[in-house]
Amino acid sequence: MIAGEMTVASRWWWRPGWTPGRSFYDWQVTPTQPVADKLVEIFAPTIARLPGLEQVDAARLRIGVQGIGFVDGVKGMHLAALVAGARARLADHAPFQIAFGPPVVAADSIRLPITLPAELLSVRQDLTGALTDVWIRERIPEFGEPLRPCLALAHATRPTPVEPLRAAFAEDGFADFTLDDTVSAISLVELQCENGRYDFAEVSTADLLRVPEPVVEPTVYDDPLFGALRWPEDVLKG
């Protein structure tokens, strides 16, 4: 058995390019608040009794979709063009469903894989397209690499054996766990790593197409101030 199969490594180490005080722009999907709260509630008992894990709170549950680059390397005019381009492209997408689960023990975290719907892949392609409208492909993070979306439920804080983690989630009945959610917007966030944790500051949002409310033709019995009025009895009896 190789070391990677024996232990989960600590999440906290400096990735390439990261230094103290540096941050990164990233397009992400944020679970709806009810789903985020439910995920924290469902998995809290299992995670709490496992050593070496720190649960991710509801506000930090995120799904990375497309990176942009380190903040200190993105000019303001470029960021404005990237956001405008992404919003224009994503406005043609309707909200869509995604499915979380079941949980897996990854190299440095407990994750919920995301079933990759065609709609999410199309969104990612449009976000990449908005980047190539401004920059050359070589500048775009992970350009051409497949999208493997997931949601981190907990991060490892120290090397931890894998098998007890897997056994605990299996014993608690999560082998077939799934939970659906609706994606109606994509968030641009500034990802920060300070004091041994990752935090997010939302920069902008690109809404997906919303189905408009049906148009109701006004009648002579509708008042502009008080709305629909009661129809006369002789009209209702017709």
CYANA upper distance limits for C-alpha pairs under 8 A (distance plus 0.5 A):
  1 MET  CA      5 GLU  CA      6.88
  1 MET  CA      6 MET  CA      7.43
  2 ILE  CA      6 MET  CA      7.10
  3 ALA  CA      7 THR  CA      6.78
  4 GLY  CA      8 VAL  CA      7.29
  4 GLY  CA      9 ALA  CA      8.41
  4 GLY  CA    107 ALA  CA      7.51
  5 GLU  CA    162 VAL  CA      7.13
  6 MET  CA    161 PRO  CA      5.96
  6 MET  CA    162 VAL  CA      6.12
  6 MET  CA    163 GLU  CA      7.95
  7 THR  CA    159 PRO  CA      6.26
  7 THR  CA    160 THR  CA      5.38
  7 THR  CA    161 PRO  CA      4.62
  7 THR  CA    162 VAL  CA      5.59
  8 VAL  CA    105 VAL  CA      8.44
  8 VAL  CA    106 ALA  CA      7.72
  8 VAL  CA    107 ALA  CA      5.77
  8 VAL  CA    108 ASP  CA      5.88
  8 VAL  CA    109 SER  CA      7.90
  8 VAL  CA    156 ALA  CA      7.30
  8 VAL  CA    158 ARG  CA      8.19
  8 VAL  CA    159 PRO  CA      5.74
  8 VAL  CA    160 THR  CA      5.45
  8 VAL  CA    161 PRO  CA      6.63
  8 VAL  CA    162 VAL  CA      6.46
  9 ALA  CA    107 ALA  CA      6.63
  9 ALA  CA    108 ASP  CA      5.58
  9 ALA  CA    156 ALA  CA      7.05
  9 ALA  CA    157 THR  CA      8.29
  9 ALA  CA    158 ARG  CA      6.64
  9 ALA  CA    159 PRO  CA      4.98
  9 ALA  CA    160 THR  CA      7.22
 10 SER  CA    108 ASP  CA      6.22
 10 SER  CA    155 HIS  CA      8.09
 10 SER  CA    156 ALA  CA      5.35
 10 SER  CA    157 THR  CA      5.23
 10 SER  CA    158 ARG  CA      4.87
 10 SER  CA    159 PRO  CA      5.99
 11 ARG  CA    108 ASP  CA      5.48
 11 ARG  CA    109 SER  CA      7.47
 11 ARG  CA    155 HIS  CA      6.42
 11 ARG  CA    156 ALA  CA      5.81
 11 ARG  CA    157 THR  CA      6.56
 11 ARG  CA    158 ARG  CA      8.15
 12 TRP  CA    157 THR  CA      7.53
 12 TRP  CA    196 GLY  CA      6.39
 12 TRP  CA    197 ARG  CA      7.74
 14 TRP  CA     18 TRP  CA      6.29
 14 TRP  CA     19 THR  CA      7.47
 18 TRP  CA     22 ARG  CA      6.75
 18 TRP  CA     23 SER  CA      8.19
 20 PRO  CA    193 CYS  CA      7.98
 20 PRO  CA    194 GLU  CA      7.38
 21 GLY  CA    192 GLN  CA      8.28
 21 GLY  CA    193 CYS  CA      8.16
 21 GLY  CA    194 GLU  CA      7.76
 22 ARG  CA     70 PHE  CA      7.76
 22 ARG  CA     71 VAL  CA      7.91
 22 ARG  CA     72 ASP  CA      8.04
 22 ARG  CA    192 GLN  CA      7.50
 22 ARG  CA    193 CYS  CA      8.17
 23 SER  CA     70 PHE  CA      6.29
 23 SER  CA     71 VAL  CA      6.22
 23 SER  CA     72 ASP  CA      8.28
 23 SER  CA    190 GLU  CA      6.82
 23 SER  CA    191 LEU  CA      5.99
 23 SER  CA    192 GLN  CA      5.27
 23 SER  CA    193 CYS  CA      7.55
 24 PHE  CA     67 GLY  CA      8.46
 24 PHE  CA     68 ILE  CA      8.00
 24 PHE  CA     69 GLY  CA      6.12
 24 PHE  CA     70 PHE  CA      4.65
 24 PHE  CA     71 VAL  CA      5.76
 24 PHE  CA    190 GLU  CA      5.93
 24 PHE  CA    191 LEU  CA      5.47
 24 PHE  CA    192 GLN  CA      7.22
 25 TYR  CA     67 GLY  CA      6.81
 25 TYR  CA     68 ILE  CA      5.83
 25 TYR  CA     69 GLY  CA      6.01
 25 TYR  CA     70 PHE  CA      6.57
 25 TYR  CA     71 VAL  CA      6.58
 25 TYR  CA    188 LEU  CA      7.37
 25 TYR  CA    189 VAL  CA      6.24
 25 TYR  CA    190 GLU  CA      5.19
 25 TYR  CA    191 LEU  CA      6.67
 26 ASP  CA     64 GLY  CA      7.58
 26 ASP  CA     65 VAL  CA      8.08
 26 ASP  CA     66 GLN  CA      6.51
 26 ASP  CA     67 GLY  CA      4.76
 26 ASP  CA     68 ILE  CA      6.02
 26 ASP  CA     69 GLY  CA      7.81
 26 ASP  CA    188 LEU  CA      6.22
 26 ASP  CA    189 VAL  CA      5.97
 26 ASP  CA    190 GLU  CA      6.97
 26 ASP  CA    191 LEU  CA      7.43
 27 TRP  CA     64 GLY  CA      6.90
 27 TRP  CA     65 VAL  CA      6.13
 27 TRP  CA     66 GLN  CA      5.61
 27 TRP  CA     67 GLY  CA      6.45
 27 TRP  CA     68 ILE  CA      7.95
 27 TRP  CA    186 ILE  CA      7.11
 27 TRP  CA    187 SER  CA      6.11
 27 TRP  CA    188 LEU  CA      5.02
 27 TRP  CA    189 VAL  CA      6.86
 28 GLN  CA     62 ARG  CA      6.90
 28 GLN  CA     63 ILE  CA      5.84
 28 GLN  CA     64 GLY  CA      5.03
 28 GLN  CA     65 VAL  CA      5.67
 28 GLN  CA     66 GLN  CA      7.53
 28 GLN  CA    186 ILE  CA      6.35
 28 GLN  CA    187 SER  CA      5.74
 28 GLN  CA    188 LEU  CA      6.80
 28 GLN  CA    189 VAL  CA      7.64
 29 VAL  CA     62 ARG  CA      6.48
 29 VAL  CA     63 ILE  CA      5.50
 29 VAL  CA     64 GLY  CA      7.05
 29 VAL  CA     65 VAL  CA      7.46
 29 VAL  CA    183 VAL  CA      7.76
 29 VAL  CA    185 ALA  CA      7.73
 29 VAL  CA    186 ILE  CA      5.72
 29 VAL  CA    187 SER  CA      6.65
 30 THR  CA     61 LEU  CA      7.25
 30 THR  CA     62 ARG  CA      5.58
 30 THR  CA     63 ILE  CA      6.97
 30 THR  CA    183 VAL  CA      8.47
 30 THR  CA    186 ILE  CA      7.82
 30 THR  CA    187 SER  CA      7.59
 31 PRO  CA     35 VAL  CA      6.71
 31 PRO  CA     36 ALA  CA      6.17
 31 PRO  CA     61 LEU  CA      7.48
 31 PRO  CA     62 ARG  CA      7.40
 31 PRO  CA    181 ASP  CA      7.48
 31 PRO  CA    182 THR  CA      8.33
 31 PRO  CA    183 VAL  CA      7.95
 32 THR  CA     36 ALA  CA      6.64
 32 THR  CA    181 ASP  CA      7.59
 32 THR  CA    182 THR  CA      7.85
 32 THR  CA    183 VAL  CA      8.35
 33 GLN  CA     37 ASP  CA      6.55
 33 GLN  CA     58 ALA  CA      8.19
 34 PRO  CA     38 LYS  CA      6.58
 35 VAL  CA     39 LEU  CA      6.63
 35 VAL  CA    181 ASP  CA      7.32
 36 ALA  CA     40 VAL  CA      6.93
 36 ALA  CA     58 ALA  CA      5.61
 36 ALA  CA     59 ALA  CA      8.13
 36 ALA  CA     61 LEU  CA      7.28
 37 ASP  CA     41 GLU  CA      6.72
 37 ASP  CA     58 ALA  CA      6.14
 38 LYS  CA     42 ILE  CA      6.50
 39 LEU  CA     43 PHE  CA      6.71
 39 LEU  CA     58 ALA  CA      8.34
 40 VAL  CA     44 ALA  CA      6.22
 40 VAL  CA     55 GLN  CA      8.47
 40 VAL  CA     56 VAL  CA      8.24
 40 VAL  CA     57 ASP  CA      7.19
 40 VAL  CA     58 ALA  CA      6.77
 40 VAL  CA    153 LEU  CA      8.24
 41 GLU  CA     45 PRO  CA      8.38
 43 PHE  CA     47 ILE  CA      6.68
 43 PHE  CA    153 LEU  CA      8.48
 44 ALA  CA     48 ALA  CA      6.29
 44 ALA  CA     55 GLN  CA      7.81
 45 PRO  CA     49 ARG  CA      7.14
 46 THR  CA     50 LEU  CA      7.25
 46 THR  CA    168 ALA  CA      7.52
 46 THR  CA    169 PHE  CA      7.43
 46 THR  CA    172 ASP  CA      7.80
 47 ILE  CA     53 LEU  CA      7.21
 47 ILE  CA     54 GLU  CA      8.12
 47 ILE  CA     55 GLN  CA      7.14
 47 ILE  CA    154 ALA  CA      7.97
 48 ALA  CA     53 LEU  CA      8.31
 48 ALA  CA     55 GLN  CA      8.31
 50 LEU  CA    165 LEU  CA      7.66
 51 PRO  CA    160 THR  CA      8.24
 52 GLY  CA    156 ALA  CA      6.12
 52 GLY  CA    157 THR  CA      5.74
 52 GLY  CA    158 ARG  CA      6.02
 52 GLY  CA    159 PRO  CA      7.79
 52 GLY  CA    160 THR  CA      6.69
 53 LEU  CA    109 SER  CA      8.39
 53 LEU  CA    154 ALA  CA      6.54
 53 LEU  CA    155 HIS  CA      6.05
 53 LEU  CA    156 ALA  CA      5.14
 53 LEU  CA    157 THR  CA      6.29
 53 LEU  CA    158 ARG  CA      8.38
 54 GLU  CA    154 ALA  CA      5.74
 54 GLU  CA    155 HIS  CA      5.76
 54 GLU  CA    156 ALA  CA      6.88
 54 GLU  CA    157 THR  CA      7.22
 55 GLN  CA    153 LEU  CA      6.50
 55 GLN  CA    154 ALA  CA      4.59
 55 GLN  CA    155 HIS  CA      7.00
 56 VAL  CA     60 ARG  CA      6.76
 56 VAL  CA     61 LEU  CA      7.03
 56 VAL  CA    152 ALA  CA      7.64
 56 VAL  CA    153 LEU  CA      5.93
 56 VAL  CA    154 ALA  CA      5.64
 56 VAL  CA    155 HIS  CA      7.71
 57 ASP  CA     61 LEU  CA      7.18
 60 ARG  CA    199 ASP  CA      7.39
 60 ARG  CA    200 PHE  CA      7.59
 61 LEU  CA    151 LEU  CA      7.10
 61 LEU  CA    152 ALA  CA      7.30
 61 LEU  CA    153 LEU  CA      7.77
 62 ARG  CA    151 LEU  CA      6.56
 62 ARG  CA    152 ALA  CA      7.99
 63 ILE  CA    149 PRO  CA      6.76
 63 ILE  CA    150 CYS  CA      6.37
 63 ILE  CA    151 LEU  CA      5.93
 64 GLY  CA    149 PRO  CA      7.09
 64 GLY  CA    150 CYS  CA      8.12
 65 VAL  CA    124 ARG  CA      6.70
 65 VAL  CA    147 LEU  CA      7.77
 65 VAL  CA    149 PRO  CA      7.46
 66 GLN  CA    124 ARG  CA      6.97
 66 GLN  CA    127 LEU  CA      7.38
 66 GLN  CA    128 THR  CA      7.62
 66 GLN  CA    141 PRO  CA      8.16
 67 GLY  CA    140 ILE  CA      7.99
 67 GLY  CA    141 PRO  CA      6.19
 67 GLY  CA    142 GLU  CA      8.12
 68 ILE  CA    131 LEU  CA      8.18
 68 ILE  CA    140 ILE  CA      6.88
 68 ILE  CA    141 PRO  CA      6.84
 69 GLY  CA     73 GLY  CA      7.42
 69 GLY  CA     74 VAL  CA      7.43
 69 GLY  CA    140 ILE  CA      7.86
 69 GLY  CA    141 PRO  CA      7.22
 70 PHE  CA     74 VAL  CA      7.28
 71 VAL  CA    190 GLU  CA      8.22
 74 VAL  CA     78 HIS  CA      7.02
 74 VAL  CA     79 LEU  CA      6.98
 75 LYS  CA     79 LEU  CA      6.76
 76 GLY  CA     80 ALA  CA      6.71
 77 MET  CA     81 ALA  CA      6.79
 78 HIS  CA     82 LEU  CA      6.60
 78 HIS  CA    134 VAL  CA      7.52
 79 LEU  CA     83 VAL  CA      6.62
 80 ALA  CA     84 ALA  CA      6.61
 81 ALA  CA     85 GLY  CA      6.52
 81 ALA  CA    134 VAL  CA      7.77
 82 LEU  CA     86 ALA  CA      6.60
 82 LEU  CA    130 ALA  CA      6.38
 82 LEU  CA    131 LEU  CA      6.53
 82 LEU  CA    134 VAL  CA      7.45
 83 VAL  CA     87 ARG  CA      6.61
 83 VAL  CA    204 SER  CA      8.19
 83 VAL  CA    206 ALA  CA      8.31
 84 ALA  CA     88 ALA  CA      6.73
 85 GLY  CA     89 ARG  CA      6.79
 85 GLY  CA    130 ALA  CA      5.62
 85 GLY  CA    133 ASP  CA      8.43
 86 ALA  CA     90 LEU  CA      6.46
 86 ALA  CA    126 ASP  CA      7.47
 86 ALA  CA    127 LEU  CA      6.14
 86 ALA  CA    130 ALA  CA      5.89
 86 ALA  CA    206 ALA  CA      7.45
 87 ARG  CA     91 ALA  CA      6.50
 87 ARG  CA    206 ALA  CA      5.47
 87 ARG  CA    207 ASP  CA      7.52
 88 ALA  CA     92 ASP  CA      8.10
 89 ARG  CA     93 HIS  CA      8.34
 89 ARG  CA    126 ASP  CA      6.69
 89 ARG  CA    127 LEU  CA      8.28
 89 ARG  CA    130 ALA  CA      8.15
 90 LEU  CA    123 VAL  CA      7.29
 90 LEU  CA    126 ASP  CA      7.54
 90 LEU  CA    127 LEU  CA      8.48
 90 LEU  CA    206 ALA  CA      7.29
 90 LEU  CA    207 ASP  CA      7.40
 90 LEU  CA    208 LEU  CA      6.04
 90 LEU  CA    209 LEU  CA      7.87
 91 ALA  CA    206 ALA  CA      8.22
 91 ALA  CA    207 ASP  CA      6.97
 91 ALA  CA    208 LEU  CA      5.50
 91 ALA  CA    209 LEU  CA      5.40
 92 ASP  CA    208 LEU  CA      7.43
 92 ASP  CA    209 LEU  CA      6.31
 93 HIS  CA    119 GLU  CA      8.39
 93 HIS  CA    123 VAL  CA      8.08
 93 HIS  CA    208 LEU  CA      5.83
 93 HIS  CA    209 LEU  CA      5.85
 94 ALA  CA    184 SER  CA      7.94
 94 ALA  CA    208 LEU  CA      6.09
 94 ALA  CA    209 LEU  CA      5.18
 94 ALA  CA    210 ARG  CA      7.02
 94 ALA  CA    211 VAL  CA      8.35
 95 PRO  CA    182 THR  CA      7.18
 95 PRO  CA    183 VAL  CA      5.94
 95 PRO  CA    184 SER  CA      5.02
 95 PRO  CA    185 ALA  CA      8.14
 95 PRO  CA    208 LEU  CA      6.39
 95 PRO  CA    209 LEU  CA      7.13
 95 PRO  CA    210 ARG  CA      7.71
 96 PHE  CA    119 GLU  CA      7.24
 96 PHE  CA    182 THR  CA      6.10
 96 PHE  CA    183 VAL  CA      5.93
 96 PHE  CA    184 SER  CA      7.45
 97 GLN  CA    117 PRO  CA      8.32
 97 GLN  CA    180 ASP  CA      7.27
 97 GLN  CA    181 ASP  CA      6.20
 97 GLN  CA    182 THR  CA      5.08
 97 GLN  CA    183 VAL  CA      6.68
 98 ILE  CA    114 ILE  CA      7.34
 98 ILE  CA    115 THR  CA      6.92
 98 ILE  CA    116 LEU  CA      7.90
 98 ILE  CA    117 PRO  CA      7.29
 98 ILE  CA    180 ASP  CA      6.21
 98 ILE  CA    181 ASP  CA      5.99
 98 ILE  CA    182 THR  CA      6.79
 98 ILE  CA    183 VAL  CA      7.69
 99 ALA  CA    114 ILE  CA      6.26
 99 ALA  CA    115 THR  CA      6.01
 99 ALA  CA    178 THR  CA      6.91
 99 ALA  CA    179 LEU  CA      6.07
 99 ALA  CA    180 ASP  CA      4.89
 99 ALA  CA    181 ASP  CA      6.90
100 PHE  CA    112 LEU  CA      6.18
100 PHE  CA    113 PRO  CA      6.47
100 PHE  CA    114 ILE  CA      5.45
100 PHE  CA    115 THR  CA      7.21
100 PHE  CA    150 CYS  CA      8.48
100 PHE  CA    151 LEU  CA      8.36
100 PHE  CA    178 THR  CA      5.86
100 PHE  CA    179 LEU  CA      5.68
100 PHE  CA    180 ASP  CA      6.76
101 GLY  CA    112 LEU  CA      5.09
101 GLY  CA    113 PRO  CA      5.87
101 GLY  CA    114 ILE  CA      7.05
101 GLY  CA    176 ASP  CA      8.18
101 GLY  CA    177 PHE  CA      6.12
101 GLY  CA    178 THR  CA      5.28
101 GLY  CA    179 LEU  CA      7.36
102 PRO  CA    112 LEU  CA      6.37
102 PRO  CA    113 PRO  CA      7.42
102 PRO  CA    174 PHE  CA      6.83
102 PRO  CA    175 ALA  CA      6.49
102 PRO  CA    176 ASP  CA      6.26
102 PRO  CA    177 PHE  CA      5.12
102 PRO  CA    178 THR  CA      6.31
103 PRO  CA    110 ILE  CA      7.11
103 PRO  CA    111 ARG  CA      5.93
103 PRO  CA    112 LEU  CA      5.08
103 PRO  CA    113 PRO  CA      7.46
103 PRO  CA    169 PHE  CA      8.18
103 PRO  CA    174 PHE  CA      7.47
103 PRO  CA    175 ALA  CA      7.98
103 PRO  CA    177 PHE  CA      7.95
104 VAL  CA    110 ILE  CA      6.32
104 VAL  CA    111 ARG  CA      5.91
104 VAL  CA    112 LEU  CA      6.90
104 VAL  CA    113 PRO  CA      8.04
104 VAL  CA    166 ARG  CA      8.03
105 VAL  CA    109 SER  CA      6.82
105 VAL  CA    110 ILE  CA      5.32
105 VAL  CA    111 ARG  CA      7.01
105 VAL  CA    162 VAL  CA      7.57
105 VAL  CA    165 LEU  CA      7.67
105 VAL  CA    166 ARG  CA      7.07
106 ALA  CA    110 ILE  CA      6.37
106 ALA  CA    111 ARG  CA      7.17
108 ASP  CA    155 HIS  CA      6.66
108 ASP  CA    156 ALA  CA      5.88
109 SER  CA    152 ALA  CA      6.96
109 SER  CA    153 LEU  CA      7.87
109 SER  CA    154 ALA  CA      6.05
109 SER  CA    155 HIS  CA      4.78
109 SER  CA    156 ALA  CA      5.86
110 ILE  CA    152 ALA  CA      6.38
110 ILE  CA    153 LEU  CA      6.01
110 ILE  CA    154 ALA  CA      5.65
110 ILE  CA    155 HIS  CA      6.95
110 ILE  CA    156 ALA  CA      8.47
111 ARG  CA    150 CYS  CA      6.80
111 ARG  CA    151 LEU  CA      5.90
111 ARG  CA    152 ALA  CA      4.86
111 ARG  CA    153 LEU  CA      5.97
111 ARG  CA    154 ALA  CA      7.71
112 LEU  CA    150 CYS  CA      6.01
112 LEU  CA    151 LEU  CA      5.51
112 LEU  CA    152 ALA  CA      6.89
112 LEU  CA    153 LEU  CA      7.50
113 PRO  CA    148 ARG  CA      8.45
113 PRO  CA    149 PRO  CA      6.88
113 PRO  CA    150 CYS  CA      4.80
113 PRO  CA    151 LEU  CA      6.90
114 ILE  CA    148 ARG  CA      8.26
114 ILE  CA    149 PRO  CA      5.94
114 ILE  CA    150 CYS  CA      5.62
114 ILE  CA    151 LEU  CA      7.80
115 THR  CA    149 PRO  CA      8.40
116 LEU  CA    120 LEU  CA      7.12
116 LEU  CA    121 LEU  CA      7.55
116 LEU  CA    148 ARG  CA      8.20
116 LEU  CA    149 PRO  CA      7.68
117 PRO  CA    121 LEU  CA      7.14
118 ALA  CA    122 SER  CA      6.63
119 GLU  CA    123 VAL  CA      6.69
120 LEU  CA    124 ARG  CA      6.73
121 LEU  CA    125 GLN  CA      6.77
121 LEU  CA    147 LEU  CA      7.85
122 SER  CA    126 ASP  CA      6.80
123 VAL  CA    127 LEU  CA      6.74
124 ARG  CA    128 THR  CA      6.69
125 GLN  CA    129 GLY  CA      6.55
126 ASP  CA    130 ALA  CA      6.68
127 LEU  CA    131 LEU  CA      7.02
128 THR  CA    132 THR  CA      6.83
128 THR  CA    140 ILE  CA      8.36
128 THR  CA    143 PHE  CA      8.15
129 GLY  CA    133 ASP  CA      6.78
130 ALA  CA    134 VAL  CA      7.55
131 LEU  CA    135 TRP  CA      6.43
131 LEU  CA    140 ILE  CA      7.58
132 THR  CA    136 ILE  CA      6.29
132 THR  CA    137 ARG  CA      6.55
132 THR  CA    140 ILE  CA      8.28
135 TRP  CA    139 ARG  CA      7.06
135 TRP  CA    140 ILE  CA      7.96
136 ILE  CA    140 ILE  CA      7.79
137 ARG  CA    143 PHE  CA      7.20
138 GLU  CA    143 PHE  CA      7.93
156 ALA  CA    160 THR  CA      7.95
161 PRO  CA    165 LEU  CA      7.68
162 VAL  CA    166 ARG  CA      6.86
163 GLU  CA    167 ALA  CA      6.52
164 PRO  CA    168 ALA  CA      6.57
165 LEU  CA    169 PHE  CA      7.04
166 ARG  CA    170 ALA  CA      6.74
167 ALA  CA    171 GLU  CA      6.48
168 ALA  CA    172 ASP  CA      6.76
169 PHE  CA    173 GLY  CA      7.10
169 PHE  CA    174 PHE  CA      6.13
169 PHE  CA    175 ALA  CA      7.78
170 ALA  CA    174 PHE  CA      6.06
170 ALA  CA    175 ALA  CA      6.02
173 GLY  CA    177 PHE  CA      8.14
184 SER  CA    207 ASP  CA      6.74
184 SER  CA    208 LEU  CA      5.79
184 SER  CA    209 LEU  CA      8.20
184 SER  CA    210 ARG  CA      8.42
185 ALA  CA    205 THR  CA      7.19
185 ALA  CA    206 ALA  CA      6.09
185 ALA  CA    207 ASP  CA      4.73
185 ALA  CA    208 LEU  CA      5.76
186 ILE  CA    205 THR  CA      6.31
186 ILE  CA    206 ALA  CA      5.74
186 ILE  CA    207 ASP  CA      6.94
186 ILE  CA    208 LEU  CA      8.19
187 SER  CA    202 GLU  CA      7.34
187 SER  CA    203 VAL  CA      8.09
187 SER  CA    204 SER  CA      6.51
187 SER  CA    205 THR  CA      4.99
187 SER  CA    206 ALA  CA      6.84
188 LEU  CA    202 GLU  CA      6.56
188 LEU  CA    203 VAL  CA      5.95
188 LEU  CA    204 SER  CA      5.56
188 LEU  CA    205 THR  CA      6.40
188 LEU  CA    206 ALA  CA      8.40
189 VAL  CA    200 PHE  CA      6.51
189 VAL  CA    201 ALA  CA      5.92
189 VAL  CA    202 GLU  CA      4.79
189 VAL  CA    203 VAL  CA      5.66
189 VAL  CA    204 SER  CA      7.54
190 GLU  CA    200 PHE  CA      6.11
190 GLU  CA    201 ALA  CA      5.61
190 GLU  CA    202 GLU  CA      6.79
190 GLU  CA    203 VAL  CA      7.07
191 LEU  CA    198 TYR  CA      7.37
191 LEU  CA    199 ASP  CA      6.46
191 LEU  CA    200 PHE  CA      5.31
191 LEU  CA    201 ALA  CA      7.23
192 GLN  CA    198 TYR  CA      6.06
192 GLN  CA    199 ASP  CA      5.70
192 GLN  CA    200 PHE  CA      6.63
192 GLN  CA    201 ALA  CA      8.46
193 CYS  CA    197 ARG  CA      6.11
193 CYS  CA    198 TYR  CA      4.99
193 CYS  CA    199 ASP  CA      6.88
194 GLU  CA    198 TYR  CA      7.12
194 GLU  CA    199 ASP  CA      8.38
218 PRO  CA    222 ASP  CA      6.67
221 TYR  CA    228 ALA  CA      7.08
221 TYR  CA    229 LEU  CA      6.08
221 TYR  CA    230 ARG  CA      7.80
221 TYR  CA    231 TRP  CA      7.07
222 ASP  CA    226 PHE  CA      8.28
222 ASP  CA    227 GLY  CA      5.94
222 ASP  CA    228 ALA  CA      4.85
222 ASP  CA    229 LEU  CA      5.92
223 ASP  CA    227 GLY  CA      5.39
223 ASP  CA    228 ALA  CA      6.65
223 ASP  CA    229 LEU  CA      7.16
231 TRP  CA    235 VAL  CA      7.17
231 TRP  CA    236 LEU  CA      7.12
232 PRO  CA    236 LEU  CA      6.97
233 GLU  CA    237 LYS  CA      6.64
234 ASP  CA    238 GLY  CA      6.53
